[in-house]
Every structure is written in C-alpha cells, then in structure tokens.
Amino acid sequence: MTFQFAPAKREQVSLLIALAGASGSGKTYSALRLAKGMSPTSKIAFIDTEARRGLHYAEEFQFMHADMRPPFAPARFIEAIRAAEAAGADVVIIDSASHEYDGEGGIMDWADRLQADGVKGPAAWKDPKAAHKKLMNALLQCRASIIFCLRADEKIEIVRENNKTVVRPLGWMPICEKRFMFEMTASFTLTPDKPGIPHFDLPHKLQRQHRAFFTDTQPISEESGQMLAEWARGGNPGPTLADDIPDDLMAWDSKLRSASHLGMPALQEVWATVPTNIKPLLKAALDRIHKPEAEKAPA
C-alpha cells in the first residue's frame, strides 16, 4: 500500500508571504520584522538581489545573508532557497523576487533573447515558462516559510471617453509572473505614503483565518509574524471581533477606512456606492469592530 491516511491536523505548515510595493514603501523592513516574529531563534536567511542592500539592516536584525548576482534565472532561485534550507533557515526572505521576472537573466529577458535569436511568438516563452513552473513547484515543496519582496508599479490606461483622452488609474501592480500571487498564503500591497502598512483596498490576499493578524492602521510587525507562526504550528492565536464578519462587509469596511483618510467628501462618495440593503449590516459591523470609525459614517 503506497498511501496512508491520517486525521487532518494543521502542524508545521510552511507559509508563502508576498509584500509588494514601490521604493520607500517599507518592504524590506516589514519582511524582516515579520520574519523575526516567525522565527524567534533568528534562523532567517536573506537572499539579496539588490546589491547587498539587505545589509543596511544588519545592526537591527539577526539573519544570514547571501549576495545573489545576475543572471536571475529561476533555477538560481531554486538553488538559493535549497541552500537556505540546508543552512537551517526557518524563514527565507527573497528581496527582490521581481528580478526572477524582469531582472537580468529573468524570464522576460530570457524570452527577449530567444526572440532576438529568431524564435517566433509564443515559442520564445516555452523554456522560460517551464523554468518558472519548476521554481513554483520548488516553492510549494519548501519546508521553510518564504517572504517575497516584490517591486510594484502604479499602472494607468489611456482611453477615449466622450471624444476626450482620459487617464484612468489601475492601481499598484506587483512585478511578477501573472500567476505568482495566486500561490501565496497571504499577500499585501504597501505604498510610500504609509510605509509598512497594508492597503486592504489595493491588491492583497488575506484569508479569514489570518485576518486577525494584520491591520490597515498599523505597520506589519513581529507580532503579526508570531501569530502566523503559531497558526502554522497548529495553534490558535485567538479570535477577534472581526472573525464572524462576512467578507463582503470587511471589503466595504476597508474601502471606507481608506476614504476616511482623504476627508469627509471622499468618505461620502464611497458611502454612496454601498448597496442600500448592505448599509444597515455594514453600520452594525463597523460599530462592533471600531466604534470611533463607525461614528464617522455618513447617514
């Protein structure tokens, strides 16, 4: 008999966490704070693709450091991650994982070189995509938890509306292969105006069981890492008032909280878009979670 089944029990679960943002958004510092909480013994490995910039934090955090230079092919990231595991790391930080996509020797550069050599159309992406898939498979088999720092761009589109050219913002987009973020346990977008603080109205992934570990009012901290690690070991860091609030109400809550930072007109504008049948439920949820914010909600 090849397979044996046992009662399901959450224990020693590895985590894949992505922090995306522009320069100055606090990605590296937040990753180190999170890793410190996840690994109290400081068994942290830092894979540095940013010309040793991770060493800027060597006096604030204890971690093992590796200087990764081009080419940034997927196979090199697999090699680095396995070396980190062999060195005994509980948590691995990759900063920046975006180089695997658009760095020197990354999959975009690889495809461009193949096209320059005469490989036409989708065929130029065959080998780079296969190598990226091997990397993703290696990540999913890794027993250490991994924190990815990703660069992000603020995307726009230019369209014609009513015979006028209109620039429409599309928000912040992480620089990575398009399916990369779907494999994450959790992901967050950070911005330079609020370094280290997740924006729940920007692209993110936060499952219900992890919602209590993060907030959109305070920077990502060691405490967040501690709660994640306890959950991964099979523990229960404890419920919060938000645990039984439906996801759609939590999404509206995040939009309203973000709008409130821009003033009452912005808050009223967002509130006007809330479906009428949801407003009473949303007001009740706001009152339970954070009454001061609920009192700001326009009638």
C-alpha positions, -999 to +999 in steps of 0.1 A: +000+000+000+016+033-012-006+059+006-016+061+042-042+085+055-044+100+090-068+125+105-061+160+092-042+182+116-026+216+110+010+214+120+043+227+107+026+244+077+050+264+056+039+299+045+044+319+013+040+357+020+044+384-006+050+421+002+047+443-030+053+480-033+073+508-048+106+521-034+102+535+000+071+515+009+089+495+037+090+461+020+124+450+033+120+463+068+085+448+071+098+415+058+125+414+085+100+423+112+076+396+100+105+370+098+117+379+133+083+372+147+080+339+127+115+327+138+122+337+174+156+319+172+165+342+142+170+313+118+164+337+089+181+336+055+181+367+033+186+362-004+197+396-016+193+405-053+196+442-046+234+447-045+236+438-008+211+464+003+197+440+028+229+446+049+216+480+057+195+463+084+223+441+098+225+461+130+188+459+137+181+423+128+199+390+131+199+370+098+221+350+074+228+369+042+236+357+007+245+381-022+228+369-053+241+383-086+228+380-122+217+360-140+184+359-121+171+327-138+145+307-120+170+278-114+193+301-094+164+310-070+158+273-065+195+268-057+195+297-033+163+285-015+177+250-011+209+264+002+190+284+028+171+253+039+204+234+042+217+262+064+189+256+088+167+286+080+131+286+093+122+317+072+137+328+039+134+363+026+139+370-011+145+407-019+137+413-046+118+383-061+108+406-090+142+400-106+131+365-115+106+381-138+121+413-152+158+413-140+189+404-159+186+368-169+150+366-156+122+351-177+113+382-196+150+388-205+153+351-214+123+353-238+136+385-254+169+369-261+152+339-277+131+363-299+163+381-309+177+348-319+148+342-343+124+322-321+089+335-330+059+343-309+048+321-280+076+296-287+100+321-272+082+317-239+082+279-238+115+274-220+113+305-196+077+295-185+088+259-180+117+271-158+094+294-138+070+264-133+099+244-118+106+273-094+069+274-083+069+237-077+101+240-056+085+268-036+054+247-028+077+219-016+099+241+006+096+233+043+108+268+053+084+297+051+093+323+024+087+360+024+089+376-011+096+413-015+083+424-049+085+457-067+053+473-078+043+499-105+014+522-104-004+513-137-026+535-158-045+532-190-053+559-216-088+557-231-111+579-251-143+590-234-168+615-249-142+624-275-116+632-248-084+615-238-088+602-202-060+588-180-075+561-158-055+548-128-054+510-125-037+509-091-005+493-079+005+461-097+033+437-084+061+429-109+060+392-112+047+364-134+009+368-136+000+336-117+027+340-090+005+358-065-022+331-066+002+307-049+007+329-018-007+322+016-011+359+021+000+390+001-001+428+007+005+460-012+025+487+006+029+523-005+054+550+002+029+573+018+022+547+046+054+526+048+048+491+061+010+494+064-011+471+043-037+487+020-068+465+020-083+485-009-053+475-031-044+440-044-040+417-015-048+382-003-058+376+033-077+345+043-103+346+071-081+326+094-053+352+091-074+384+092-069+389+129-031+390+124-029+422+103-045+457+103-046+485+078-039+511+105-005+498+119+027+486+102+033+449+098+051+438+130+069+410+148+035+403+165+020+395+131+048+370+125+044+354+159+007+349+153+013+335+118+039+311+131+016+299+160-012+293+135+012+274+112+023+252+141-013+242+148-021+267+175-049+292+177-038+328+183-073+337+193-105+352+178-112+388+172-144+408+168-139+407+130-138+369+128-175+364+121-180+395+099-187+384+063-160+391+037-181+415+016-187+437+047-150+436+055-142+447+020-165+477+023-150+485+057-116+487+041-128+510+014-145+533+038-114+534+062-092+543+032-116+570+021-118+585+056-081+594+054-090+617+024-117+636+042-154+636+046-162+643+008-143+612-002-159+591+026-194+603+015-186+594-021-177+559-012-206+555+012-230+565-017-218+534-037-226+510-009-257+490-018-288+501+002-295+466+016-260+463+029-258+497+047-276+486+079-255+455+082-223+474+075-231+501+101-236+473+127-203+457+117-185+490+119-199+496+153-187+462+166-152+464+151-142+500+157-169+523+170-150+556+165-148+549+128-185+539+127-194+573+141-178+590+111-200+571+086-224+595+069-261+589+071 
